[in-house]
Amino acid sequence: MPSVLIRLNELKKIYREQNFNFTKEQQEAYNVLLSRRREDVSGFYRDGKVWTGSSVPGKIIEESV
């Protein structure tokens, strides 16, 4: 099965090709995939895999152990 992002992008492309309308089945599939994606991203935040600090170009970041 393709990844969630790939399938979401496919559905978005279909959405544009169909005059910005989904069929009932496509809408249900989109909603399921979107909720899965949101769970994945929430997990990234929960596991500390997302940078939430400010960015200072050229500054060396010291890692704390």
Contact map, one row per residue, 1 for C-alpha under 8 A:
11100000000000000000000000000000000000000000000000000000000000000
11110110000000000000000000000000000000000000000000000000000000000
11111110000000000000000000000000000000000000000000000000000000000
01111111000000000000000000000000100110000000000000000000000000000
00111111100000000000000000000000000010000000000000000000000000000
01111111110000000000000000000000000000000000000000000000000000000
01111111111000000000000000000000100000000000000000000000000000000
00011111111100000000000000000100110000000000000000000000000000000
00001111111110000000000000000000000000000000000000000000000000000
00000111111111000000000000000000000000000000000000000000000000000
00000011111111100000000001000100000000000000000000000000000000000
00000001111111110000000000000000000000000000000000000000000000000
00000000111111111000000000000000000000000000000000000000000000000
00000000011111111100000000000000000000000000000000000000000000000
00000000001111111111110000000000000000000000000000000000000000000
00000000000111111111100000000000000000000000000000000000000000000
00000000000011111111000000000000000000000000000000000000000000000
00000000000001111111110000000000000000000000000000000000000000000
00000000000000111111100000000000000000000000000000000000000000000
00000000000000111111110000000000000000000000000000000000000000000
00000000000000110111111000000000000000000000000000000000000000000
00000000000000100101111111100000000000000000000000000000000000000
00000000000000000000111111100000000000000000000000000000000000000
00000000000000000000011111110000000000000000000000000000000000000
00000000000000000000011111111000000000000000000000000000000000000
00000000001000000000011111111100000000000000000000000000000000000
00000000000000000000011111111110000000000000000000000000000000000
00000000000000000000000111111111000000000000000000000000000000000
00000000000000000000000011111111100000000000000000000000000000000
00000001001000000000000001111111110000000000000000000000000000000
00000000000000000000000000111111111000000000000000000000000000000
00000000000000000000000000011111111100000000000000000000000000000
00010011000000000000000000001111111110000000000000000000000000000
00000001000000000000000000000111111111000000000000000000000000000
00000000000000000000000000000011111111100000000000000000000000000
00010000000000000000000000000001111111110000000000000000000000000
00011000000000000000000000000000111111111000000000000000000000000
00000000000000000000000000000000011111111100000000000000000000000
00000000000000000000000000000000001111111110000000000000000000000
00000000000000000000000000000000000111111111000000000000000000000
00000000000000000000000000000000000011111111100000000000000000000
00000000000000000000000000000000000001111111110000000000000000000
00000000000000000000000000000000000000111111111000000000000000000
00000000000000000000000000000000000000011111111111000000000000000
00000000000000000000000000000000000000001111111111000000000000000
00000000000000000000000000000000000000000111111110000000000000000
00000000000000000000000000000000000000000011111110000000000000000
00000000000000000000000000000000000000000001111111100000000000000
00000000000000000000000000000000000000000001111111100000000000000
00000000000000000000000000000000000000000001100111110000000000000
00000000000000000000000000000000000000000000000111111000000000000
00000000000000000000000000000000000000000000000001111100000000000
00000000000000000000000000000000000000000000000000111110000000000
00000000000000000000000000000000000000000000000000011111000000000
00000000000000000000000000000000000000000000000000001111100000000
00000000000000000000000000000000000000000000000000000111111000000
00000000000000000000000000000000000000000000000000000011111000000
00000000000000000000000000000000000000000000000000000001111100000
00000000000000000000000000000000000000000000000000000001111110000
00000000000000000000000000000000000000000000000000000000011111000
00000000000000000000000000000000000000000000000000000000001111100
00000000000000000000000000000000000000000000000000000000000111110
00000000000000000000000000000000000000000000000000000000000011111
00000000000000000000000000000000000000000000000000000000000001111
00000000000000000000000000000000000000000000000000000000000000111
